[in-house]
């Protein structure tokens, strides 16, 4: 199974098309939408995890590009500064992927960077400012 986090930017001419449905139906891909802002007759933006076998994934990306969708990889990651974190758990309430979760009964906040989608919700929410955005130029070349 091949999976990547992507940002899709839809031109206003195609926001009303069943694009994600076509990815599932025609390219045998599955998805997890993490954020979407799509309005009729305006440009749209979607952050999603797209997964499937490598060949179908590449064909699906080509389909997106052919119809005018701008496809970008998420070229960033999130790191937690363990010294700043005081285990309040606020970040776990906003994490859409479960990368930040509470270990019970210890009540310890755990961070699984493999599950992180780099949506940055935890960065904005953390009162201790323990969550840090990292930019990785190599990640942007993987799309």
N, CA, C and O atoms as a MOPAC input file, in Angstrom:
PM7 MOZYME 1SCF
protein

 N      0.85300 1    -1.18100 1     0.00000 1
 C      0.00000 1     0.00000 1     0.00000 1
 C      0.89400 1     1.23800 1     0.00000 1
 O      1.81000 1     1.36100 1     0.81400 1
 N      0.61900 1     2.13100 1    -0.90600 1
 C      1.36700 1     3.37900 1    -1.04100 1
 C      0.45600 1     4.50900 1    -0.59400 1
 O     -0.70500 1     4.56000 1    -0.99900 1
 N      0.96300 1     5.41800 1     0.23500 1
 C      0.13100 1     6.51400 1     0.74600 1
 C      0.95100 1     7.78500 1     0.85800 1
 O      2.12500 1     7.74700 1     1.22500 1
 N      0.32500 1     8.91900 1     0.53800 1
 C      0.96500 1    10.22800 1     0.65700 1
 C     -0.07200 1    11.25500 1     1.07300 1
 O     -1.25200 1    11.14400 1     0.74100 1
 N      0.39200 1    12.26000 1     1.80900 1
 C     -0.43300 1    13.40400 1     2.16000 1
 C     -0.28900 1    14.43400 1     1.05300 1
 O      0.82600 1    14.77700 1     0.65900 1
 N     -1.40600 1    14.92300 1     0.55600 1
 C     -1.40500 1    15.85000 1    -0.57300 1
 C     -2.26400 1    17.07400 1    -0.29000 1
 O     -3.20700 1    17.03400 1     0.50100 1
 N     -1.91000 1    18.15100 1    -0.95500 1
 C     -2.75500 1    19.32900 1    -1.01800 1
 C     -3.23100 1    19.42600 1    -2.46200 1
 O     -2.41800 1    19.46200 1    -3.38600 1
 N     -4.53500 1    19.46800 1    -2.65400 1
 C     -5.12100 1    19.59200 1    -3.98800 1
 C     -5.75300 1    20.96900 1    -4.10800 1
 O     -6.53000 1    21.38300 1    -3.24800 1
 N     -5.41800 1    21.67000 1    -5.17200 1
 C     -6.00000 1    22.99100 1    -5.43500 1
 C     -6.82300 1    22.88900 1    -6.71900 1
 O     -6.30100 1    22.60600 1    -7.79700 1
 N     -8.12000 1    23.12900 1    -6.56900 1
 C     -9.05800 1    22.97200 1    -7.67200 1
 C     -9.37900 1    24.31900 1    -8.29900 1
 O     -9.76800 1    25.24600 1    -7.58900 1
 N     -9.22600 1    24.45000 1    -9.61800 1
 C     -9.68000 1    25.69300 1   -10.26200 1
 C    -11.20600 1    25.77400 1   -10.20700 1
 O    -11.88800 1    24.75300 1   -10.12400 1
 N    -11.72700 1    26.99000 1   -10.25600 1
 C    -13.17300 1    27.18800 1   -10.09600 1
 C    -13.99600 1    26.46900 1   -11.16200 1
 O    -15.16500 1    26.16400 1   -10.92800 1
 N    -13.41300 1    26.19300 1   -12.31700 1
 C    -14.15800 1    25.55100 1   -13.40100 1
 C    -14.49000 1    24.08300 1   -13.10800 1
 O    -15.38000 1    23.51600 1   -13.74200 1
 N    -13.79300 1    23.46900 1   -12.16400 1
 C    -14.02100 1    22.03700 1   -11.94400 1
 C    -14.42900 1    21.67300 1   -10.51600 1
 O    -14.50700 1    20.48700 1   -10.19500 1
 N    -14.69100 1    22.65200 1    -9.65400 1
 C    -15.02800 1    22.32000 1    -8.26300 1
 C    -16.33300 1    21.53900 1    -8.13900 1
 O    -16.55500 1    20.88000 1    -7.12300 1
 N    -17.19400 1    21.59700 1    -9.14300 1
 C    -18.46700 1    20.88700 1    -9.07700 1
 C    -18.40400 1    19.47800 1    -9.67300 1
 O    -19.43300 1    18.81200 1    -9.77900 1
 N    -17.22300 1    19.02000 1   -10.05900 1
 C    -17.05300 1    17.68700 1   -10.66100 1
 C    -16.78600 1    16.64600 1    -9.57200 1
 O    -16.24800 1    16.98100 1    -8.51600 1
 N    -17.15700 1    15.38500 1    -9.82000 1
 C    -16.95000 1    14.30900 1    -8.82800 1
 C    -15.51600 1    13.75600 1    -8.86900 1
 O    -15.30900 1    12.57800 1    -9.16000 1
 N    -14.55700 1    14.59500 1    -8.58300 1
 C    -13.14700 1    14.25500 1    -8.75900 1
 C    -12.69400 1    13.15300 1    -7.80500 1
 O    -12.06000 1    12.19200 1    -8.24000 1
 N    -13.00400 1    13.27100 1    -6.52400 1
 C    -12.58200 1    12.26400 1    -5.56000 1
 C    -13.30300 1    10.93800 1    -5.83200 1
 O    -12.70900 1     9.86800 1    -5.69600 1
 N    -14.55600 1    11.00900 1    -6.20800 1
 C    -15.29300 1     9.79900 1    -6.57700 1
 C    -14.60400 1     9.08400 1    -7.73100 1
 O    -14.50000 1     7.85800 1    -7.73000 1
 N    -14.13600 1     9.84300 1    -8.71300 1
 C    -13.43000 1     9.23900 1    -9.84400 1
 C    -12.12200 1     8.58900 1    -9.42000 1
 O    -11.73800 1     7.55800 1    -9.97400 1
 N    -11.43300 1     9.17500 1    -8.44900 1
 C    -10.19800 1     8.55600 1    -7.95500 1
 C    -10.48200 1     7.18300 1    -7.35800 1
 O     -9.71600 1     6.23900 1    -7.55300 1
 N    -11.58600 1     7.08200 1    -6.63300 1
 C    -11.96000 1     5.80700 1    -6.01600 1
 C    -12.42800 1     4.82200 1    -7.07400 1
 O    -11.96200 1     3.68400 1    -7.12400 1
 N    -13.34200 1     5.25800 1    -7.91000 1
 C    -13.97500 1     4.37300 1    -8.88200 1
 C    -13.02900 1     3.95200 1   -10.00800 1
 O    -12.96000 1     2.76900 1   -10.34200 1
 N    -12.30400 1     4.89600 1   -10.59200 1
 C    -11.51700 1     4.60900 1   -11.78800 1
 C    -10.06600 1     4.21500 1   -11.51300 1
 O     -9.41000 1     3.62000 1   -12.36700 1
 N     -9.56800 1     4.54500 1   -10.32300 1
 C     -8.15000 1     4.29300 1   -10.04300 1
 C     -7.94300 1     3.44300 1    -8.78800 1
 O     -6.80800 1     3.25500 1    -8.34800 1
 N     -9.01800 1     2.93400 1    -8.21700 1
 C     -8.95500 1     2.01100 1    -7.09000 1
 C     -8.17300 1     2.59100 1    -5.90100 1
 O     -7.43000 1     1.87100 1    -5.23400 1
 N     -8.34300 1     3.87700 1    -5.64500 1
 C     -7.64900 1     4.54900 1    -4.55700 1
 C     -8.60200 1     4.79500 1    -3.39500 1
 O     -9.81400 1     4.88800 1    -3.58600 1
 N     -8.05500 1     4.89900 1    -2.21000 1
 C     -8.85400 1     5.29100 1    -1.05000 1
 C     -8.27500 1     6.59700 1    -0.51200 1
 O     -7.16100 1     6.98500 1    -0.86400 1
 N     -9.03500 1     7.26100 1     0.33600 1
 C     -8.62600 1     8.59000 1     0.76600 1
 C     -9.11600 1     8.87100 1     2.17400 1
 O    -10.02600 1     8.21600 1     2.68300 1
 N     -8.49700 1     9.84700 1     2.77800 1
 C     -8.94100 1    10.39500 1     4.04600 1
 C     -8.81700 1    11.90600 1     3.91800 1
 O     -7.70600 1    12.43200 1     3.85200 1
 N     -9.93400 1    12.60500 1     3.88300 1
 C     -9.91800 1    14.05800 1     3.75000 1
 C     -9.69700 1    14.65900 1     5.13200 1
 O    -10.45600 1    14.39600 1     6.06500 1
 N     -8.65300 1    15.46400 1     5.25100 1
 C     -8.29900 1    16.08100 1     6.52000 1
 C     -8.79000 1    17.52000 1     6.61800 1
 O     -9.06900 1    18.02300 1     7.70600 1
 N     -8.88900 1    18.17000 1     5.46700 1
 C     -9.37500 1    19.54400 1     5.44000 1
 C     -9.88100 1    19.82200 1     4.03400 1
 O     -9.28300 1    19.37700 1     3.05400 1
 N    -10.97100 1    20.54900 1     3.93300 1
 C    -11.49300 1    20.90800 1     2.61800 1
 C    -12.19900 1    22.24800 1     2.68600 1
 O    -12.98500 1    22.51200 1     3.59700 1
 N    -11.90600 1    23.08200 1     1.70900 1
 C    -12.60400 1    24.35300 1     1.53200 1
 C    -12.93900 1    24.45400 1     0.04800 1
 O    -12.10600 1    24.84100 1    -0.77200 1
 N    -14.17000 1    24.10000 1    -0.27100 1
 C    -14.58800 1    24.08800 1    -1.66800 1
 C    -15.93100 1    24.79400 1    -1.75200 1
 O    -16.90000 1    24.40700 1    -1.09900 1
 N    -15.96600 1    25.82700 1    -2.56100 1
 C    -17.18300 1    26.61700 1    -2.72200 1
 C    -17.56600 1    26.63900 1    -4.19600 1
 O    -16.68800 1    26.67700 1    -5.05800 1
 N    -18.87200 1    26.61700 1    -4.50200 1
 C    -19.31300 1    26.67300 1    -5.89900 1
 C    -18.76800 1    27.90800 1    -6.61700 1
 O    -18.78300 1    29.01200 1    -6.07300 1
 N    -18.29900 1    27.71100 1    -7.81600 1
 C    -17.79500 1    28.77100 1    -8.70300 1
 C    -16.59300 1    29.52600 1    -8.12300 1
 O    -16.30400 1    30.64700 1    -8.54200 1
 N    -15.90100 1    28.92000 1    -7.17100 1
 C    -14.67700 1    29.49500 1    -6.60900 1
 C    -13.63200 1    28.39800 1    -6.52600 1
 O    -13.95600 1    27.21300 1    -6.60800 1
 N    -12.39100 1    28.79100 1    -6.36400 1
 C    -11.33500 1    27.79700 1    -6.23200 1
 C    -11.53100 1    26.96500 1    -4.97800 1
 O    -12.13800 1    27.42200 1    -4.01000 1
 N    -11.01700 1    25.74500 1    -4.99600 1
 C    -11.13700 1    24.86100 1    -3.84300 1
 C     -9.78400 1    24.36500 1    -3.38500 1
 O     -8.81500 1    24.35400 1    -4.14400 1
 N     -9.73600 1    23.95600 1    -2.13500 1
 C     -8.51800 1    23.42000 1    -1.54300 1
 C     -8.89100 1    22.19700 1    -0.72300 1
 O     -9.88100 1    22.21000 1     0.00900 1
 N     -8.10000 1    21.14400 1    -0.84600 1
 C     -8.34400 1    19.93800 1    -0.06900 1
 C     -7.01200 1    19.35800 1     0.38400 1
 O     -6.07400 1    19.23900 1    -0.40500 1
 N     -6.93800 1    18.99700 1     1.66500 1
 C     -5.78400 1    18.28000 1     2.20300 1
 C     -6.26600 1    16.86100 1     2.45100 1
 O     -7.24500 1    16.64100 1     3.16500 1
 N     -5.56800 1    15.89900 1     1.85300 1
 C     -6.01900 1    14.51900 1     1.96500 1
 C     -4.85200 1    13.55200 1     1.98200 1
 O     -3.76200 1    13.84200 1     1.48900 1
 N     -5.11500 1    12.40100 1     2.56300 1
 C     -4.19400 1    11.27700 1     2.42500 1
 C     -4.77600 1    10.41400 1     1.31400 1
 O     -5.94500 1    10.03200 1     1.36300 1
 N     -3.96400 1    10.11100 1     0.32300 1
 C     -4.39700 1     9.28900 1    -0.80100 1
 C     -3.57700 1     8.01200 1    -0.77700 1
 O     -2.35400 1     8.05500 1    -0.64200 1
 N     -4.25600 1     6.86100 1    -0.90900 1
 C     -3.53400 1     5.59500 1    -0.83600 1
 C     -4.08100 1     4.55800 1    -1.81400 1
 O     -5.24800 1     4.58400 1    -2.20500 1
 N     -3.20000 1     3.66000 1    -2.18400 1
 C     -3.50900 1     2.57200 1    -3.09800 1
 C     -2.20100 1     1.94900 1    -3.54200 1
 O     -1.14600 1     2.26100 1    -2.99100 1
 N     -2.25900 1     1.06900 1    -4.53500 1
 C     -0.98100 1     0.54300 1    -5.00600 1
 C     -0.27300 1     1.61700 1    -5.82300 1
 O     -0.91300 1     2.54100 1    -6.32400 1
 N      1.01900 1     1.50100 1    -5.95700 1
 C      1.84500 1     2.57800 1    -6.54300 1
 C      1.40600 1     2.93800 1    -7.96700 1
 O      1.33300 1     4.11800 1    -8.31000 1
 N      1.11900 1     1.94600 1    -8.78000 1
 C      0.72900 1     2.20800 1   -10.17300 1
 C     -0.60400 1     2.97400 1   -10.23100 1
 O     -0.72000 1     3.94700 1   -10.97500 1
 N     -1.59200 1     2.55000 1    -9.46300 1
 C     -2.88600 1     3.24400 1    -9.43400 1
 C     -2.73600 1     4.66000 1    -8.87700 1
 O     -3.36700 1     5.59800 1    -9.36500 1
 N     -1.89800 1     4.80400 1    -7.85600 1
 C     -1.64100 1     6.11200 1    -7.26500 1
 C     -1.08400 1     7.07400 1    -8.31400 1
 O     -1.56500 1     8.19900 1    -8.44500 1
 N     -0.08300 1     6.63600 1    -9.05200 1
 C      0.52900 1     7.49100 1   -10.07900 1
 C     -0.45600 1     7.81500 1   -11.19900 1
 O     -0.47500 1     8.94000 1   -11.69900 1
 N     -1.26900 1     6.84500 1   -11.59400 1
 C     -2.29200 1     7.10300 1   -12.61500 1
 C     -3.32800 1     8.09800 1   -12.10100 1
 O     -3.77800 1     8.96900 1   -12.84600 1
 N     -3.70900 1     7.96900 1   -10.82500 1
 C     -4.65900 1     8.89900 1   -10.21900 1
 C     -4.11000 1    10.32100 1   -10.16600 1
 O     -4.83500 1    11.28000 1   -10.42900 1
 N     -2.82300 1    10.45700 1    -9.82300 1
 C     -2.20500 1    11.79200 1    -9.82500 1
 C     -2.18100 1    12.38800 1   -11.22200 1
 O     -2.41500 1    13.58400 1   -11.39800 1
 N     -1.90100 1    11.56100 1   -12.20500 1
 C     -1.88200 1    12.06900 1   -13.58100 1
 C     -3.28300 1    12.52900 1   -13.99700 1
 O     -3.42200 1    13.55300 1   -14.66500 1
 N     -4.30300 1    11.79300 1   -13.61400 1
 C     -5.68700 1    12.19800 1   -13.88000 1
 C     -5.95500 1    13.57400 1   -13.27900 1
 O     -6.51100 1    14.44800 1   -13.94600 1
 N     -5.55700 1    13.77000 1   -12.00900 1
 C     -5.77500 1    15.06000 1   -11.35800 1
 C     -5.09800 1    16.18800 1   -12.12100 1
 O     -5.69900 1    17.23500 1   -12.36300 1
 N     -3.86000 1    15.97000 1   -12.49400 1
 C     -3.12400 1    17.00500 1   -13.23200 1
 C     -3.75200 1    17.26900 1   -14.60400 1
 O     -3.84100 1    18.41700 1   -15.03900 1
 N     -4.18000 1    16.21600 1   -15.27200 1
 C     -4.78000 1    16.36100 1   -16.60600 1
 C     -6.04900 1    17.20600 1   -16.59000 1
 O     -6.33200 1    17.91100 1   -17.55900 1
 N     -6.82000 1    17.14300 1   -15.50000 1
 C     -8.06000 1    17.92900 1   -15.44600 1
 C     -7.84800 1    19.31400 1   -14.83900 1
 O     -8.79800 1    20.08700 1   -14.71100 1
 N     -6.60800 1    19.63000 1   -14.46600 1
 C     -6.30500 1    20.97900 1   -14.00500 1
 C     -6.14600 1    21.15200 1   -12.50700 1
 O     -6.02300 1    22.28000 1   -12.03200 1
 N     -6.14400 1    20.05900 1   -11.75000 1
 C     -5.93000 1    20.14700 1   -10.30800 1
 C     -4.43400 1    20.32300 1   -10.05500 1
 O     -3.61600 1    19.59700 1   -10.62000 1
 N     -4.08300 1    21.27800 1    -9.21400 1
 C     -2.68900 1    21.45300 1    -8.81800 1
 C     -2.44900 1    20.53400 1    -7.62800 1
 O     -3.13000 1    20.63400 1    -6.60700 1
 N     -1.47600 1    19.63800 1    -7.76800 1
 C     -1.18100 1    18.64500 1    -6.74000 1
 C      0.15700 1    18.98600 1    -6.09400 1
 O      1.17400 1    19.12200 1    -6.77500 1
 N      0.13900 1    19.12200 1    -4.76300 1
 C      1.36200 1    19.40700 1    -4.01600 1
 C      1.47400 1    18.40900 1    -2.88000 1
 O      0.47600 1    18.04700 1    -2.25700 1
 N      2.70200 1    17.96300 1    -2.61300 1
 C      2.88300 1    17.11900 1    -1.43400 1
 C      2.95400 1    18.01600 1    -0.21200 1
 O      3.26400 1    19.20300 1    -0.31500 1
 N      2.66900 1    17.44500 1     0.92800 1
 C      2.84600 1    18.20000 1     2.16300 1
 C      4.32500 1    18.09900 1     2.49300 1
 O      4.81400 1    17.05700 1     2.93200 1
 N      5.01500 1    19.18400 1     2.27700 1
 C      6.46600 1    19.21700 1     2.43700 1
 C      6.84100 1    19.74900 1     3.81300 1
 O      7.69500 1    20.62400 1     3.94800 1
 N      6.19600 1    19.21200 1     4.81100 1
 C      6.51400 1    19.62200 1     6.16000 1
 C      6.13300 1    18.51200 1     7.11400 1
 O      5.39200 1    17.59400 1     6.76200 1
 N      6.62900 1    18.60500 1     8.27300 1
 C      6.30500 1    17.66100 1     9.31800 1
 C      6.17300 1    18.42100 1    10.62600 1
 O      6.43700 1    19.62100 1    10.69700 1
 N      5.76700 1    17.71400 1    11.63900 1
 C      5.59700 1    18.30500 1    12.95500 1
 C      6.48600 1    17.54500 1    13.93300 1
 O      6.60600 1    16.32100 1    13.86600 1
 N      7.10000 1    18.28500 1    14.83200 1
 C      7.92100 1    17.67500 1    15.87800 1
 C      7.46000 1    18.24100 1    17.21400 1
 O      7.00800 1    19.38300 1    17.29000 1
 N      7.57600 1    17.43700 1    18.26300 1
 C      7.21700 1    17.90800 1    19.59400 1
 C      8.48600 1    18.13000 1    20.40800 1
 O      9.34300 1    17.25000 1    20.48600 1
 N      8.60000 1    19.30300 1    21.00800 1
 C      9.70800 1    19.61500 1    21.91100 1
 C      9.34200 1    19.04500 1    23.27400 1
 O      8.51500 1    19.60800 1    23.99100 1
 N      9.95800 1    17.93400 1    23.62300 1
 C      9.62400 1    17.21700 1    24.85200 1
 C      9.87700 1    18.06500 1    26.10000 1
 O      9.18300 1    17.90800 1    27.10400 1
 N     10.86000 1    18.95700 1    26.04400 1
 C     11.16900 1    19.79100 1    27.21400 1
 C     10.08200 1    20.83400 1    27.47400 1
 O      9.82300 1    21.18700 1    28.62400 1
 N      9.44400 1    21.32700 1    26.40700 1
 C      8.38800 1    22.33300 1    26.57800 1
 C      7.04300 1    21.71400 1    26.93600 1
 O      6.24000 1    22.32900 1    27.63700 1
 N      6.79900 1    20.50300 1    26.45800 1
 C      5.49100 1    19.85600 1    26.65300 1
 C      5.27000 1    19.53600 1    28.12200 1
 O      6.11000 1    18.90400 1    28.76300 1
 N      4.13400 1    19.97600 1    28.65100 1
 C      3.80800 1    19.64000 1    30.03400 1
 C      2.59900 1    18.71400 1    30.12700 1
 O      1.92100 1    18.67000 1    31.15400 1
 N      2.33200 1    17.97300 1    29.04900 1
 C      1.36400 1    16.87700 1    29.04300 1
 C     -0.06400 1    17.30300 1    29.37500 1
 O     -0.78900 1    16.57500 1    30.05300 1
 N     -0.46900 1    18.48300 1    28.89800 1
 C     -1.82500 1    18.95600 1    29.20600 1
 C     -2.89300 1    18.22000 1    28.39200 1
 O     -4.03400 1    18.09700 1    28.83500 1
 N     -2.52500 1    17.72800 1    27.19700 1
 C     -3.46700 1    16.96900 1    26.37900 1
 C     -4.36200 1    17.78600 1    25.47400 1
 O     -5.19400 1    17.21400 1    24.77000 1
 N     -4.22600 1    19.10600 1    25.46400 1
 C     -5.07500 1    19.95000 1    24.61500 1
 C     -4.93000 1    19.55000 1    23.14000 1
 O     -5.91700 1    19.53100 1    22.40600 1
 N     -3.73500 1    19.23900 1    22.71700 1
 C     -3.46400 1    18.89400 1    21.31500 1
 C     -4.23500 1    17.65500 1    20.86300 1
 O     -4.59400 1    17.53900 1    19.69100 1
 N     -4.48800 1    16.73200 1    21.78700 1
 C     -5.17000 1    15.49000 1    21.40600 1
 C     -6.60500 1    15.73300 1    20.95800 1
 O     -7.15600 1    14.95000 1    20.18400 1
 N     -7.20600 1    16.80300 1    21.43600 1
 C     -8.59900 1    17.10800 1    21.08000 1
 C     -8.74500 1    17.58300 1    19.64800 1
 O     -9.82200 1    17.45000 1    19.06600 1
 N     -7.68200 1    18.13600 1    19.06000 1
 C     -7.78400 1    18.69200 1    17.71100 1
 C     -7.08600 1    17.84800 1    16.65200 1
 O     -7.20700 1    18.14300 1    15.46300 1
 N     -6.36800 1    16.81700 1    17.04600 1
 C     -5.60100 1    16.00900 1    16.09400 1
 C     -6.54100 1    15.10500 1    15.28400 1
 O     -7.14400 1    14.19100 1    15.84700 1
 N     -6.67600 1    15.34900 1    13.95400 1
 C     -7.63400 1    14.57700 1    13.16000 1
 C     -7.18800 1    13.15700 1    12.84700 1
 O     -8.01600 1    12.32700 1    12.47300 1
 N     -5.90400 1    12.85700 1    12.98900 1
 C     -5.40000 1    11.53000 1    12.62800 1
 C     -5.11400 1    10.63800 1    13.82200 1
 O     -4.82500 1     9.45400 1    13.65200 1
 N     -5.19000 1    11.18800 1    15.03400 1
 C     -4.86000 1    10.41600 1    16.22200 1
 C     -3.36600 1    10.29000 1    16.45500 1
 O     -2.93300 1     9.47800 1    17.27300 1
 N     -2.56600 1    11.08900 1    15.74000 1
 C     -1.12000 1    11.05800 1    15.94900 1
 C     -0.77500 1    11.50800 1    17.36200 1
 O      0.20200 1    11.04000 1    17.94600 1
 N     -1.56200 1    12.40100 1    17.90000 1
 C     -1.42700 1    12.81900 1    19.29000 1
 C     -2.56100 1    12.17000 1    20.06900 1
 O     -3.73400 1    12.38700 1    19.76300 1
 N     -2.21700 1    11.38300 1    21.06300 1
 C     -3.23900 1    10.69300 1    21.84200 1
 C     -2.75000 1    10.49100 1    23.27600 1
 O     -1.55800 1    10.60500 1    23.56400 1
 N     -3.68000 1    10.19400 1    24.15400 1
 C     -3.36100 1    10.02200 1    25.56600 1
 C     -3.25500 1     8.53700 1    25.89000 1
 O     -4.15300 1     7.74900 1    25.59600 1
 N     -2.13800 1     8.18200 1    26.50000 1
 C     -1.92400 1     6.81100 1    26.97000 1
 C     -2.54200 1     6.69400 1    28.35400 1
 O     -2.17700 1     7.43000 1    29.27100 1
 N     -3.45900 1     5.78800 1    28.49700 1
 C     -4.14100 1     5.58900 1    29.77300 1
 C     -3.65800 1     4.29700 1    30.40700 1
 O     -3.37100 1     3.35700 1    29.66600 1
 N     -3.55300 1     4.18600 1    31.67300 1
 C     -3.99400 1     5.09800 1    32.71000 1
 C     -2.94200 1     6.14900 1    33.08900 1
 O     -3.18200 1     6.97900 1    33.96600 1
 N     -1.78400 1     6.11100 1    32.43100 1
 C     -0.70200 1     7.02700 1    32.79500 1
 C     -1.01500 1     8.48800 1    32.51500 1
 O     -0.41500 1     9.37900 1    33.11600 1
 N     -1.95500 1     8.74100 1    31.60400 1
 C     -2.33900 1    10.09000 1    31.17700 1
 C     -1.17000 1    10.81500 1    30.51700 1
 O     -1.02200 1    12.03000 1    30.65300 1
 N     -0.35800 1    10.07000 1    29.81300 1
 C      0.78800 1    10.61300 1    29.09700 1
 C      0.38200 1    10.91500 1    27.65500 1
 O     -0.27800 1    10.09600 1    27.01600 1
 N      0.76900 1    12.08600 1    27.13600 1
 C      0.47300 1    12.44400 1    25.75300 1
 C      1.55900 1    11.83700 1    24.86900 1
 O      2.74300 1    12.13000 1    25.03300 1
 N      1.14400 1    10.98800 1    23.93200 1
 C      2.07100 1    10.35300 1    23.00000 1
 C      1.91500 1    10.98600 1    21.62600 1
 O      0.82600 1    11.41100 1    21.24100 1
 N      3.02100 1    11.04100 1    20.89300 1
 C      3.02000 1    11.59800 1    19.53400 1
 C      3.59500 1    10.56900 1    18.58400 1
 O      4.75900 1    10.18300 1    18.69900 1
 N      2.76500 1    10.12000 1    17.63300 1
 C      3.18000 1     9.16400 1    16.60900 1
 C      3.37200 1     9.93300 1    15.30700 1
 O      2.40900 1    10.18200 1    14.58200 1
 N      4.61000 1    10.30700 1    15.01000 1
 C      4.88400 1    11.14200 1    13.83400 1
 C      4.51300 1    10.45000 1    12.52500 1
 O      4.26900 1    11.13000 1    11.52800 1
 N      4.46300 1     9.11700 1    12.49800 1
 C      4.07600 1     8.39300 1    11.27800 1
 C      2.61700 1     8.65000 1    10.91300 1
 O      2.26300 1     8.61200 1     9.73500 1
 N      1.77600 1     8.90900 1    11.89300 1
 C      0.34800 1     9.16400 1    11.64200 1
 C      0.05200 1    10.63600 1    11.40600 1
 O     -1.06400 1    10.98500 1    11.02200 1
 N      1.02800 1    11.50300 1    11.62900 1
 C      0.83400 1    12.95000 1    11.53500 1
 C      0.64000 1    13.39200 1    10.08600 1
 O      1.40700 1    13.00500 1     9.20400 1
 N     -0.38200 1    14.19600 1     9.85000 1
 C     -0.65600 1    14.71400 1     8.50900 1
 C     -0.10800 1    16.11800 1     8.30500 1
 O     -0.26700 1    16.68400 1     7.22300 1
 N      0.52300 1    16.68700 1     9.30300 1
 C      1.09500 1    18.04100 1     9.26000 1
 C      0.03400 1    19.11200 1     9.01400 1
 O      0.28800 1    20.09200 1     8.31400 1
 N     -1.14100 1    18.92600 1     9.58400 1
 C     -2.22900 1    19.89000 1     9.40200 1
 C     -2.02200 1    21.16000 1    10.22600 1
 O     -2.65200 1    22.18300 1     9.95700 1
 N     -1.15800 1    21.10100 1    11.21300 1
 C     -0.77200 1    22.21900 1    12.06800 1
 C     -1.82700 1    22.62900 1    13.09400 1
 O     -1.65700 1    23.65900 1    13.74700 1
 N     -2.89000 1    21.88000 1    13.26200 1
 C     -3.89000 1    22.23700 1    14.26300 1
 C     -3.30100 1    22.19200 1    15.67000 1
 O     -3.64300 1    23.02000 1    16.51500 1
 N     -2.42500 1    21.23500 1    15.92100 1
 C     -1.81100 1    21.13800 1    17.25400 1
 C     -0.88400 1    22.31300 1    17.52800 1
 O     -0.77100 1    22.76500 1    18.66700 1
 N     -0.22100 1    22.80800 1    16.48800 1
 C      0.69900 1    23.93700 1    16.65100 1
 C     -0.06900 1    25.15800 1    17.14600 1
 O      0.38300 1    25.86800 1    18.04300 1
 N     -1.22700 1    25.39000 1    16.55400 1
 C     -2.03800 1    26.55500 1    16.92400 1
 C     -2.66900 1    26.39200 1    18.30100 1
 O     -2.93000 1    27.38300 1    18.98300 1
 N     -2.91400 1    25.15800 1    18.71400 1
 C     -3.63100 1    24.88000 1    19.94900 1
 C     -2.73300 1    24.76100 1    21.17800 1
 O     -3.16900 1    25.07500 1    22.28600 1
 N     -1.50400 1    24.32000 1    21.00600 1
 C     -0.62200 1    24.00500 1    22.13700 1
 C     -0.28700 1    25.23900 1    22.97300 1
 O      0.36300 1    26.16000 1    22.47800 1
 N     -0.72600 1    25.27000 1    24.24600 1
 C     -0.42900 1    26.43200 1    25.08700 1
 C      1.05400 1    26.54800 1    25.45300 1
 O      1.53200 1    27.64100 1    25.75400 1
 N      1.77700 1    25.43700 1    25.43000 1
 C      3.20100 1    25.45900 1    25.77300 1
 C      4.09000 1    25.73600 1    24.55600 1
 O      5.30300 1    25.89300 1    24.69300 1
 N      3.48400 1    25.79500 1    23.37200 1
 C      4.22000 1    25.97900 1    22.11400 1
 C      5.26700 1    24.88100 1    21.93000 1
 O      6.38700 1    25.13400 1    21.48700 1
 N      4.87200 1    23.65100 1    22.28100 1
 C      5.78100 1    22.50900 1    22.19000 1
 C      5.76600 1    21.85700 1    20.80800 1
 O      6.66600 1    21.08100 1    20.48700 1
 N      4.76800 1    22.15400 1    19.99300 1
 C      4.67200 1    21.55700 1    18.65400 1
 C      5.33400 1    22.49800 1    17.65200 1
 O      5.03500 1    23.69100 1    17.61500 1
 N      6.23200 1    21.94800 1    16.84500 1
 C      7.06100 1    22.75200 1    15.94200 1
 C      6.89200 1    22.25900 1    14.51200 1
 O      6.90700 1    21.05400 1    14.26200 1
 N      6.73000 1    23.19400 1    13.56800 1
 C      6.62900 1    22.85000 1    12.15000 1
 C      8.04100 1    22.73300 1    11.58200 1
 O      8.88000 1    23.61500 1    11.76600 1
 N      8.28100 1    21.62100 1    10.88800 1
 C      9.55700 1    21.39500 1    10.21100 1
 C      9.31500 1    21.39500 1     8.70900 1
 O      8.33200 1    20.81800 1     8.24300 1
 N     10.17100 1    22.01300 1     7.96600 1
 C     10.07700 1    21.99500 1     6.51000 1
 C     11.19900 1    21.13800 1     5.97200 1
 O     12.35200 1    21.28600 1     6.37600 1
 N     10.86400 1    20.24200 1     5.06300 1
 C     11.83100 1    19.30100 1     4.51600 1
 C     11.76700 1    19.37800 1     3.00000 1
 O     10.76800 1    18.97400 1     2.40400 1
 N     12.81600 1    19.88900 1     2.36700 1
 C     12.81600 1    20.05400 1     0.92700 1
 C     12.73500 1    18.71900 1     0.19900 1
 O     12.16700 1    18.65500 1    -0.89100 1
 N     13.28100 1    17.66600 1     0.76300 1
 C     13.23600 1    16.36300 1     0.11100 1
 C     11.82100 1    15.83100 1     0.04300 1
 O     11.46200 1    15.16300 1    -0.92600 1
 N     10.99800 1    16.11400 1     1.06400 1
 C      9.62500 1    15.61700 1     1.06600 1
 C      8.83200 1    16.16600 1    -0.11100 1
 O      7.97200 1    15.46600 1    -0.64500 1
 N      9.09700 1    17.39000 1    -0.52700 1
 C      8.32600 1    17.99200 1    -1.59100 1
 C      8.61800 1    17.36500 1    -2.94300 1
 O      7.87100 1    17.58800 1    -3.89600 1
 N      9.68800 1    16.58400 1    -3.04800 1
 C     10.03500 1    15.94500 1    -4.31200 1
 C      9.39100 1    14.57700 1    -4.47600 1
 O      9.54400 1    13.95000 1    -5.52500 1
 N      8.67100 1    14.09800 1    -3.45800 1
 C      8.14700 1    12.73600 1    -3.48100 1
 C      6.83200 1    12.57800 1    -4.21900 1
 O      6.41500 1    11.43900 1    -4.42900 1
 N      6.15800 1    13.62400 1    -4.62300 1
 C      4.83800 1    13.50700 1    -5.24000 1
 C      4.90000 1    12.77200 1    -6.50200 1
 O      3.87500 1    12.58100 1    -7.15600 1

